[in-house]
Amino acid sequence: MALPPKDNVTIVSSQQRTQDLSNAIRHHMEGRYDEAECIYLRLHEQNKDDEEVLYLTGVLCCDLGIYPQACRFLEQALSVAADFPEAARQLLTASKSAGLAHIATGELALADHAFKRALSLAPNDRDAWRGRAQVALMRAKPEPAQLFLERALQQDGNDVDSLNWHGLACLQQKNFAMARHSLEHAIALKPDLVQAHNNLGLCFLGMGQLAKAELSFLNALQLAPADSGARINLANAMRIQGRALEAHDQLEQVLQAEPESAEALNNLGVALQDMGLADEARANLARALTLAPASAQTRWNLALSQLALADYANGWANFEARWEGCANLQGAYGKPRDRAWHGAHVQGKTVLLWAEQGFGDTLQFIRFARPLAERGATVIVEAQAELAHLCASAAGVAHVVVRGQPLPDYDFHCPLMSLPGLLGPASFLDTPYLRADPQQIEAWRTSLATYRGRKIGLVWAGKSRLENAELHAIDKRRSVTLKQLAPLLQVPGHSFFSLQKGAPADELAESGLLIQDFSAQWQDFSDTAAFITNLDLVISVDTAVAHLAGALGKPVWLLNRFDSCWRWGINRADTPWYRLLRQFRQPRHGDWESPIAAVRQALTSLGDNPSGR
């Protein structure tokens, strides 16, 4: 680093001081830093307010790469001589370098302080704003990071690093359109910026554009074949698209180079789970958790594997990691932690149970209200509006509040899906535990009396969750078209009824199939429950209606995808959750023809069996 000319600094000094300082500067400029340091420090001891010595010592510290110390000397120089532009410029440079040094050692508070000091000297400094943004991103604070990067981009709209990080900050806030704009701008300026290609892939992944996401990750890997992060992201994109075997191969490639990669092992476990290899999945996830015990995501994935294998003791314990480990639930724990119920005595206490996820989850887990009430608790339930009336019929429930409405006083609260871990799964087979309104049941009995044969309800598609790429992909894999169910209607002696809601229900009008549809008369799940109570059998893909029918004690035939949800277990045709539920599973990904053919054969063989089994 160049030193200022001697005559740029005016200072009155003794002849000896002048000679010593001249020698120090000569040593400094010729790279003899130890000798220069000794003289500078001796002169500093002789006069601690010598601004020139303070300044030159700060410059030497910068040349030695010890920027925090440089900042201290330079700040002292400016405190002695405020009008010292060379020291101010050097302090600006040292502050930014100190910030980067603190980032490298993980001292984020010190790093942020250093960049703030730089901005106090130069409020429009691009690099200082970018440095503050980097600290904010490392602190998982994308909102201020975005603002800081926009300040940096005001100074230089083509700064590639700022564009890339701005894209990342927007991505983390799910502002995908803005993220895409910044990342594509960065790539246009620097096509070989691997990180930007990888971040753009994550952006497309969030937007549900899986093919484009995959292409972006491939572009990153073409530039940097050894980039494990991009390869793991590529594997994830493949798995979400239903190509678990390809994902498996990509992750094995990462593990060949990095056998202790907890992230790769975690993703491999999920891919193995999708491949139907639950034991191998559990082993890899357990190993990943050993390597990264603080990873909530790995613990959550391990829980799903354990629950699928009926390892309930460990599975329910690890299931509590869902609030941090499941991306869809992060920030969803909206109740006071200090009033959470963890198994304490509840005799004479009021306990609030609250729905935390989808309709099916609420229907499945509301059964645990009864054993809690049997312990002496008054059980209040906060449920989705569509389920509130029906949940009031659940054994043990004293009162139901619609989600979003004011809550009554309570002593403890508990999310519904934490209950089996706290109470134990003893009441799995205790069905039915929901009941419809008797008057509605009778009304539908009268309306359906003229239909001949066994009355069978059909559901062919789940709700499409477009806001989440992975869930949307699962929705497509768990659903069929009504046309695919047409062979079932060829079996004589049955009357078929649509239980389908949402956009897929429109397929009925175009199908030409003889299926009755009364769904326009149903306003909530209680109405649907009254109708289902009058059916003999429900044939459904994995949706809330399957849970509803099971909770009502009705026979259910579940058309289940190959990469089944954890709750349906592994390689079994029944389930501990619903006594009269029978599974017809895909033997391989995408093969609906086989289970539908099996259902048709089972319908043909029913005869007079009233249970539908």
Secondary structure in CASP SS format (residue, H / E / C, confidence):
PFRMAT SS
TARGET T0000
AUTHOR 0000-0000-0000
METHOD secondary structure of the structure
MODEL  1
M C 1.00
A C 1.00
L C 1.00
P C 1.00
P C 1.00
K H 1.00
D H 1.00
N H 1.00
V C 1.00
T C 1.00
I C 1.00
V C 1.00
S C 1.00
S C 1.00
Q H 1.00
Q H 1.00
R H 1.00
T H 1.00
Q H 1.00
D H 1.00
L H 1.00
S H 1.00
N H 1.00
A H 1.00
I H 1.00
R H 1.00
H H 1.00
H H 1.00
M H 1.00
E C 1.00
G C 1.00
R C 1.00
Y H 1.00
D H 1.00
E H 1.00
A H 1.00
E H 1.00
C H 1.00
I H 1.00
Y H 1.00
L H 1.00
R H 1.00
L H 1.00
H H 1.00
E H 1.00
Q H 1.00
N C 1.00
K C 1.00
D C 1.00
D C 1.00
E H 1.00
E H 1.00
V H 1.00
L H 1.00
Y H 1.00
L H 1.00
T H 1.00
G H 1.00
V H 1.00
L H 1.00
C H 1.00
C H 1.00
D H 1.00
L C 1.00
G C 1.00
I C 1.00
Y H 1.00
P H 1.00
Q H 1.00
A H 1.00
C H 1.00
R H 1.00
F H 1.00
L H 1.00
E H 1.00
Q H 1.00
A H 1.00
L H 1.00
S H 1.00
V H 1.00
A C 1.00
A C 1.00
D C 1.00
F C 1.00
P H 1.00
E H 1.00
A H 1.00
A H 1.00
R H 1.00
Q H 1.00
L H 1.00
L H 1.00
T H 1.00
A H 1.00
S H 1.00
K H 1.00
S H 1.00
A H 1.00
G H 1.00
L H 1.00
A H 1.00
H H 1.00
I H 1.00
A H 1.00
T C 1.00
G C 1.00
E C 1.00
L H 1.00
A H 1.00
L H 1.00
A H 1.00
D H 1.00
H H 1.00
A H 1.00
F H 1.00
K H 1.00
R H 1.00
A H 1.00
L H 1.00
S H 1.00
L H 1.00
A C 1.00
P C 1.00
N C 1.00
D C 1.00
R H 1.00
D H 1.00
A H 1.00
W H 1.00
R H 1.00
G H 1.00
R H 1.00
A H 1.00
Q H 1.00
V H 1.00
A H 1.00
L H 1.00
M H 1.00
R C 1.00
A C 1.00
K C 1.00
P H 1.00
E H 1.00
P H 1.00
A H 1.00
Q H 1.00
L H 1.00
F H 1.00
L H 1.00
E H 1.00
R H 1.00
A H 1.00
L H 1.00
Q H 1.00
Q H 1.00
D C 1.00
G C 1.00
N C 1.00
D C 1.00
V H 1.00
D H 1.00
S H 1.00
L H 1.00
N H 1.00
W H 1.00
H H 1.00
G H 1.00
L H 1.00
A H 1.00
C H 1.00
L H 1.00
Q H 1.00
Q C 1.00
K C 1.00
N C 1.00
F H 1.00
A H 1.00
M H 1.00
A H 1.00
R H 1.00
H H 1.00
S H 1.00
L H 1.00
E H 1.00
H H 1.00
A H 1.00
I H 1.00
A H 1.00
L H 1.00
K C 1.00
P C 1.00
D C 1.00
L C 1.00
V H 1.00
Q H 1.00
A H 1.00
H H 1.00
N H 1.00
N H 1.00
L H 1.00
G H 1.00
L H 1.00
C H 1.00
F H 1.00
L H 1.00
G H 1.00
M H 1.00
G C 1.00
Q C 1.00
L H 1.00
A H 1.00
K H 1.00
A H 1.00
E H 1.00
L H 1.00
S H 1.00
F H 1.00
L H 1.00
N H 1.00
A H 1.00
L H 1.00
Q H 1.00
L H 1.00
A C 1.00
P C 1.00
A C 1.00
D C 1.00
S H 1.00
G H 1.00
A H 1.00
R H 1.00
I H 1.00
N H 1.00
L H 1.00
A H 1.00
N H 1.00
A H 1.00
M H 1.00
R H 1.00
I H 1.00
Q C 1.00
G C 1.00
R C 1.00
A H 1.00
L H 1.00
E H 1.00
A H 1.00
H H 1.00
D H 1.00
Q H 1.00
L H 1.00
E H 1.00
Q H 1.00
V H 1.00
L H 1.00
Q H 1.00
A H 1.00
E C 1.00
P C 1.00
E C 1.00
S C 1.00
A H 1.00
E H 1.00
A H 1.00
L H 1.00
N H 1.00
N H 1.00
L H 1.00
G H 1.00
V H 1.00
A H 1.00
L H 1.00
Q H 1.00
D H 1.00
M C 1.00
G C 1.00
L C 1.00
A H 1.00
D H 1.00
E H 1.00
A H 1.00
R H 1.00
A H 1.00
N H 1.00
L H 1.00
A H 1.00
R H 1.00
A H 1.00
L H 1.00
T H 1.00
L H 1.00
A C 1.00
P C 1.00
A C 1.00
S C 1.00
A H 1.00
Q H 1.00
T H 1.00
R H 1.00
W H 1.00
N H 1.00
L H 1.00
A H 1.00
L H 1.00
S H 1.00
Q H 1.00
L H 1.00
A H 1.00
L C 1.00
A C 1.00
D C 1.00
Y H 1.00
A H 1.00
N H 1.00
G H 1.00
W H 1.00
A H 1.00
N H 1.00
F H 1.00
E C 1.00
A C 1.00
R H 1.00
W H 1.00
E H 1.00
G H 1.00
C C 1.00
A H 1.00
N H 1.00
L H 1.00
Q C 1.00
G C 1.00
A C 1.00
Y C 1.00
G C 1.00
K C 1.00
P C 1.00
R H 1.00
D H 1.00
R H 1.00
A E 1.00
W C 1.00
H C 1.00
G C 1.00
A C 1.00
H C 1.00
V C 1.00
Q C 1.00
G C 1.00
K C 1.00
T E 1.00
V E 1.00
L E 1.00
L E 1.00
W E 1.00
A C 1.00
E C 1.00
Q C 1.00
G C 1.00
F H 1.00
G H 1.00
D H 1.00
T H 1.00
L H 1.00
Q H 1.00
F H 1.00
I H 1.00
R H 1.00
F H 1.00
A H 1.00
R H 1.00
P H 1.00
L H 1.00
A H 1.00
E H 1.00
R C 1.00
G C 1.00
A C 1.00
T E 1.00
V E 1.00
I E 1.00
V E 1.00
E E 1.00
A E 1.00
Q C 1.00
A H 1.00
E H 1.00
L H 1.00
A H 1.00
H H 1.00
L H 1.00
C H 1.00
A C 1.00
S C 1.00
A C 1.00
A C 1.00
G C 1.00
V E 1.00
A E 1.00
H E 1.00
V E 1.00
V E 1.00
V E 1.00
R C 1.00
G C 1.00
Q C 1.00
P C 1.00
L C 1.00
P C 1.00
D C 1.00
Y C 1.00
D C 1.00
F E 1.00
H E 1.00
C E 1.00
P E 1.00
L H 1.00
M H 1.00
S H 1.00
L H 1.00
P H 1.00
G H 1.00
L H 1.00
L H 1.00
G C 1.00
P C 1.00
A C 1.00
S C 1.00
F C 1.00
L C 1.00
D C 1.00
T C 1.00
P C 1.00
Y C 1.00
L C 1.00
R C 1.00
A C 1.00
D C 1.00
P H 1.00
Q H 1.00
Q H 1.00
I H 1.00
E H 1.00
A H 1.00
W H 1.00
R H 1.00
T H 1.00
S H 1.00
L H 1.00
A C 1.00
T C 1.00
Y C 1.00
R C 1.00
G C 1.00
R E 1.00
K E 1.00
I E 1.00
G E 1.00
L E 1.00
V E 1.00
W C 1.00
A C 1.00
G C 1.00
K C 1.00
S C 1.00
R C 1.00
L C 1.00
E C 1.00
N C 1.00
A H 1.00
E H 1.00
L H 1.00
H H 1.00
A H 1.00
I H 1.00
D H 1.00
K H 1.00
R H 1.00
R H 1.00
S C 1.00
V C 1.00
T C 1.00
L H 1.00
K H 1.00
Q H 1.00
L H 1.00
A H 1.00
P H 1.00
L H 1.00
L H 1.00
Q H 1.00
V C 1.00
P C 1.00
G C 1.00
H E 1.00
S E 1.00
F E 1.00
F E 1.00
S E 1.00
L C 1.00
Q C 1.00
K C 1.00
G C 1.00
A H 1.00
P H 1.00
A H 1.00
D H 1.00
E H 1.00
L H 1.00
A H 1.00
E H 1.00
S H 1.00
G C 1.00
L C 1.00
L C 1.00
I C 1.00
Q E 1.00
D E 1.00
F C 1.00
S H 1.00
A H 1.00
Q H 1.00
W C 1.00
Q C 1.00
D C 1.00
F H 1.00
S H 1.00
D H 1.00
T H 1.00
A H 1.00
A H 1.00
F H 1.00
I H 1.00
T H 1.00
N C 1.00
L C 1.00
D C 1.00
L E 1.00
V E 1.00
I E 1.00
S E 1.00
V E 1.00
D C 1.00
T C 1.00
A H 1.00
V H 1.00
A H 1.00
H H 1.00
L H 1.00
A H 1.00
G H 1.00
A H 1.00
L C 1.00
G C 1.00
K C 1.00
P C 1.00
V E 1.00
W E 1.00
L E 1.00
L E 1.00
N E 1.00
R C 1.00
F C 1.00
D C 1.00
S C 1.00
C C 1.00
W H 1.00
R H 1.00
W H 1.00
G C 1.00
I C 1.00
N C 1.00
R C 1.00
A C 1.00
D C 1.00
T C 1.00
P C 1.00
W C 1.00
Y C 1.00
R C 1.00
L C 1.00
L E 1.00
R E 1.00
Q E 1.00
F E 1.00
R E 1.00
Q C 1.00
P C 1.00
R C 1.00
H C 1.00
G C 1.00
D C 1.00
W C 1.00
E H 1.00
S H 1.00
P H 1.00
I H 1.00
A H 1.00
A H 1.00
V H 1.00
R H 1.00
Q H 1.00
A H 1.00
L H 1.00
T H 1.00
S C 1.00
L C 1.00
G C 1.00
D C 1.00
N C 1.00
P C 1.00
S C 1.00
G C 1.00
R C 1.00
END
